[in-house]
């Protein structure tokens, strides 16, 4: 079965029209989740490292 160039363009345009909004919405959700995870890791990594207390000699 052979397709002309016009038929391929119509099929591609139809696929973009049908699936385009869902793809864009999915990408936005992934980017939003990535930003949330990135912010959580940055704020979690900013806590200062705890220095060990000197050991006290028992009397």
Biotite code that builds the C-alpha atoms (Angstrom):
import biotite.structure as struc

atoms = struc.array([
    struc.Atom([0.000, 0.000, 0.000], chain_id="A", res_id=1, res_name="UNK", atom_name="CA", element="C"),
    struc.Atom([1.559, 3.242, -1.108], chain_id="A", res_id=2, res_name="UNK", atom_name="CA", element="C"),
    struc.Atom([0.885, 6.661, 0.396], chain_id="A", res_id=3, res_name="UNK", atom_name="CA", element="C"),
    struc.Atom([1.383, 9.963, -1.282], chain_id="A", res_id=4, res_name="UNK", atom_name="CA", element="C"),
    struc.Atom([3.143, 12.839, 0.437], chain_id="A", res_id=5, res_name="UNK", atom_name="CA", element="C"),
    struc.Atom([-0.172, 14.564, 1.032], chain_id="A", res_id=6, res_name="UNK", atom_name="CA", element="C"),
    struc.Atom([-1.563, 11.505, 2.804], chain_id="A", res_id=7, res_name="UNK", atom_name="CA", element="C"),
    struc.Atom([1.501, 11.340, 5.078], chain_id="A", res_id=8, res_name="UNK", atom_name="CA", element="C"),
    struc.Atom([1.129, 15.018, 5.940], chain_id="A", res_id=9, res_name="UNK", atom_name="CA", element="C"),
    struc.Atom([-2.544, 14.559, 6.774], chain_id="A", res_id=10, res_name="UNK", atom_name="CA", element="C"),
    struc.Atom([-1.773, 11.569, 8.991], chain_id="A", res_id=11, res_name="UNK", atom_name="CA", element="C"),
    struc.Atom([1.011, 13.404, 10.806], chain_id="A", res_id=12, res_name="UNK", atom_name="CA", element="C"),
    struc.Atom([-1.164, 16.497, 11.283], chain_id="A", res_id=13, res_name="UNK", atom_name="CA", element="C"),
    struc.Atom([-3.986, 14.341, 12.631], chain_id="A", res_id=14, res_name="UNK", atom_name="CA", element="C"),
    struc.Atom([-1.662, 12.553, 15.055], chain_id="A", res_id=15, res_name="UNK", atom_name="CA", element="C"),
    struc.Atom([-0.303, 15.883, 16.313], chain_id="A", res_id=16, res_name="UNK", atom_name="CA", element="C"),
    struc.Atom([-3.827, 17.237, 16.698], chain_id="A", res_id=17, res_name="UNK", atom_name="CA", element="C"),
    struc.Atom([-4.997, 14.194, 18.652], chain_id="A", res_id=18, res_name="UNK", atom_name="CA", element="C"),
    struc.Atom([-1.978, 13.402, 20.815], chain_id="A", res_id=19, res_name="UNK", atom_name="CA", element="C"),
    struc.Atom([-0.271, 16.808, 21.007], chain_id="A", res_id=20, res_name="UNK", atom_name="CA", element="C"),
    struc.Atom([-2.164, 18.240, 23.991], chain_id="A", res_id=21, res_name="UNK", atom_name="CA", element="C"),
    struc.Atom([-1.653, 15.054, 26.023], chain_id="A", res_id=22, res_name="UNK", atom_name="CA", element="C"),
    struc.Atom([2.064, 15.000, 25.260], chain_id="A", res_id=23, res_name="UNK", atom_name="CA", element="C"),
    struc.Atom([2.451, 18.647, 26.259], chain_id="A", res_id=24, res_name="UNK", atom_name="CA", element="C"),
    struc.Atom([0.454, 18.115, 29.467], chain_id="A", res_id=25, res_name="UNK", atom_name="CA", element="C"),
    struc.Atom([2.576, 15.065, 30.340], chain_id="A", res_id=26, res_name="UNK", atom_name="CA", element="C"),
    struc.Atom([5.814, 16.959, 29.743], chain_id="A", res_id=27, res_name="UNK", atom_name="CA", element="C"),
    struc.Atom([4.632, 19.805, 31.969], chain_id="A", res_id=28, res_name="UNK", atom_name="CA", element="C"),
    struc.Atom([3.762, 17.358, 34.765], chain_id="A", res_id=29, res_name="UNK", atom_name="CA", element="C"),
    struc.Atom([7.188, 15.709, 34.501], chain_id="A", res_id=30, res_name="UNK", atom_name="CA", element="C"),
    struc.Atom([8.956, 19.068, 34.562], chain_id="A", res_id=31, res_name="UNK", atom_name="CA", element="C"),
    struc.Atom([6.898, 20.187, 37.560], chain_id="A", res_id=32, res_name="UNK", atom_name="CA", element="C"),
    struc.Atom([7.732, 16.994, 39.438], chain_id="A", res_id=33, res_name="UNK", atom_name="CA", element="C"),
    struc.Atom([11.395, 17.381, 38.551], chain_id="A", res_id=34, res_name="UNK", atom_name="CA", element="C"),
    struc.Atom([11.465, 20.936, 39.838], chain_id="A", res_id=35, res_name="UNK", atom_name="CA", element="C"),
    struc.Atom([9.803, 19.866, 43.088], chain_id="A", res_id=36, res_name="UNK", atom_name="CA", element="C"),
    struc.Atom([12.287, 17.054, 43.587], chain_id="A", res_id=37, res_name="UNK", atom_name="CA", element="C"),
    struc.Atom([15.195, 19.346, 42.737], chain_id="A", res_id=38, res_name="UNK", atom_name="CA", element="C"),
    struc.Atom([14.071, 22.023, 45.180], chain_id="A", res_id=39, res_name="UNK", atom_name="CA", element="C"),
    struc.Atom([13.566, 19.444, 47.916], chain_id="A", res_id=40, res_name="UNK", atom_name="CA", element="C"),
    struc.Atom([17.057, 18.077, 47.394], chain_id="A", res_id=41, res_name="UNK", atom_name="CA", element="C"),
    struc.Atom([18.633, 21.530, 47.344], chain_id="A", res_id=42, res_name="UNK", atom_name="CA", element="C"),
    struc.Atom([16.939, 22.642, 50.533], chain_id="A", res_id=43, res_name="UNK", atom_name="CA", element="C"),
    struc.Atom([17.702, 19.308, 52.179], chain_id="A", res_id=44, res_name="UNK", atom_name="CA", element="C"),
    struc.Atom([21.381, 19.502, 51.227], chain_id="A", res_id=45, res_name="UNK", atom_name="CA", element="C"),
    struc.Atom([21.792, 22.981, 52.729], chain_id="A", res_id=46, res_name="UNK", atom_name="CA", element="C"),
    struc.Atom([21.759, 21.750, 56.312], chain_id="A", res_id=47, res_name="UNK", atom_name="CA", element="C"),
    struc.Atom([25.185, 22.238, 57.915], chain_id="A", res_id=48, res_name="UNK", atom_name="CA", element="C"),
    struc.Atom([27.233, 19.171, 58.613], chain_id="A", res_id=49, res_name="UNK", atom_name="CA", element="C"),
    struc.Atom([27.315, 18.249, 62.270], chain_id="A", res_id=50, res_name="UNK", atom_name="CA", element="C"),
    struc.Atom([30.764, 18.266, 63.805], chain_id="A", res_id=51, res_name="UNK", atom_name="CA", element="C"),
    struc.Atom([31.488, 15.492, 66.286], chain_id="A", res_id=52, res_name="UNK", atom_name="CA", element="C"),
    struc.Atom([31.713, 16.597, 69.905], chain_id="A", res_id=53, res_name="UNK", atom_name="CA", element="C"),
    struc.Atom([35.026, 15.959, 71.648], chain_id="A", res_id=54, res_name="UNK", atom_name="CA", element="C"),
    struc.Atom([34.931, 12.872, 73.804], chain_id="A", res_id=55, res_name="UNK", atom_name="CA", element="C"),
    struc.Atom([34.992, 13.615, 77.504], chain_id="A", res_id=56, res_name="UNK", atom_name="CA", element="C"),
    struc.Atom([37.165, 11.588, 79.800], chain_id="A", res_id=57, res_name="UNK", atom_name="CA", element="C"),
    struc.Atom([35.302, 9.655, 82.448], chain_id="A", res_id=58, res_name="UNK", atom_name="CA", element="C"),
    struc.Atom([36.377, 10.529, 85.996], chain_id="A", res_id=59, res_name="UNK", atom_name="CA", element="C"),
])
